[in-house]
């Protein structure tokens, strides 16, 4: 067991750079029209988010999984449907 641990430490695999997850603004706006939400302000209100926070997320800022969950519940979709990939 110690030998395998030693080998792993001696020959580590190169670390991948983490990819940034970004919400696609166009996809969100498309989903908004599908569920009858007329503005980003209305989306923020229904999701229980601050409008400025939602605006930052739609423009590429970091966000938590809880925030993403709130948005997709209102838009009635899965996270993968609004994320850039």
C-alpha positions, 0 to 999 in steps of 0.5 A: 500500500505504501509503495503504490502511494509512493508511485502515485506521488512520484508520477502524478498525472498532469492537472487539468485546468478547471473549465469555467461554467457560464450561463448562456444569456441567449438560451436563458432569454429563449426559455424566459419567453417559453415560460412567459417571463417578460424581463430579467427583473421578473426572472430575478424576482420569481427566482428570489434573486437580486436583479444585479446578481442575476445580471452579473451571472448572465454576463459571465460572473461566478455563481453557486449551484443553489443560484443555478437551481433557483433559476432553472426551477423558474425556467422549468428546465435542466441546468445543461439547457442554459449553460454554455458548454 
